[in-house]
Amino acid sequence: MMNNPNYDSHKDELELLQNILFEQITVTEDSPNYIFDIEIKSDAENPKLEMTININLPNEYPNAYPIYEIVDKSSIIPSLKIKSLNEKIKEFSDENLGFPMIYQIYELVKDFVNEQEEILNNESISRLTLEEDAKKSYNNKIKSLDKELIETKTFTPVTKDNFELWFKKFYAERQKGKGKNVEMEQRMTGREYFMNLKNIKSEENDDEEDDEGVAESSSTNVAEDKKTICFDAGAFEEDIDDFDFDMEDEIDVDDI
């Protein structure tokens, strides 16, 4: 404390800040210099932003600038905006050098946090508005297409009610057809059913035998034609027994 002629004024300023900010201030060191943190949140109901000012009061303060660092605990604010805030604090410090200025620096940071919180909320509202508008536009387009389809349709849309009516009718017709077949079978006696089945098989066998007979007869005739010459005696006027086959040598070919 002996080496810090402004220690008492620093202590008074810090006590005043504690009476205003209460738990927002945390003193980490009180000798040989005061080092403390100030937590800052926006005034929003559910704040997204939170910053901390780490402050070190040098011996020469308030005739020298306080040493400070602004930390964005929410990690949302762009570094360029933090830089702009530091420039604003530097400008304020230049104008108030020689006077206590920690609370005013706190107010600058607090205003900045509230401003950025409002920007974030507006952006969220704008995004939600755009999403809602896009959703409404999509729904309106779907409704328009549905209306156009209904107005130009040439078919009957399938619903639960008309499908049940169709199925009942379809099922009744199928059952009716099955009933006729069963009724016809029930009218036939066992003997009639058996004979009818036997006749069907007999006809099938006869057809197969006829096909085989035709094929066999055809092949037999062809074979016999190759081995035998058919001779019709009635084609000759003279008696075949009186025909002299030896005359063949006397026949003149030119007379034929």
C-alpha positions, 0 to 999 in steps of 0.5 A: 500500500505504501507504494500505491499512493492512490490505494485508498481512492481505489478502495473507495471506488471499489466499495461504491461499485460493490454497493451498486453491482453487488454479486456481479463483482468478484475481487481476486486480489486486493494487494498491492493493487486491486484486481476484480471481475465484473459480470455483465448480462443483458436485461432480456428475460432469457439473456443469450449474451454474457460478458466479463470485464477483467480489471486491474487498477494500476498505481497511477489510476485514475491519472492512467488508464485502467488495465482491462480485458473484455471476455465474451463468455457466450462466444457469440459476439464477433471479434470485430464488434469487440474491437469496436467496443474497445475503441469506444472505451478508449475514446471515453477514457481519453476524455475522462482521464484523471476521474474515476471511470470504472462504473462508466466503462461498465455502463458502456459494456452493459449498453453494448450487451443489451444492444447486441442482445436486441439484434440477436432477438430481432434476427431470430424473429426475422428468421422465424418470420421468414420461416413462417412466411415460407411455410404459409406460402408452401401450404397455400401452394399445396391448397391451390394444387389440391383445389385445381386437382379437385376441380379438374378431376375425372375420377372418383377419389378413394375414401374409407366409406366408398372403398368399404361399399365397393369391397362389400359388393365385390365380395358378395359377387365373388361369394355368389359365383362360388355358390353356383359352382358348389350348387352344381356339384352338389346336384350331381350324384356320386355315380354321375360325378364318377362317370363324368370323370371316367368319360373325360379320361376315356375320351382323352385315352381314345384321342391318344390311341387314335393319334397313335393308330393314324401315325402307325398306319401311315408309317406301315403304308409307307413301308409296304408301298416301298416293298410291294407294287399294286397290280389291278387285273381289271385294267386289262381287256384280255385274260391275264392267263392268255397274255404272252409275256414273251411277245415283249421281244417282238414289240416295236418300241415305235408302235407303243 
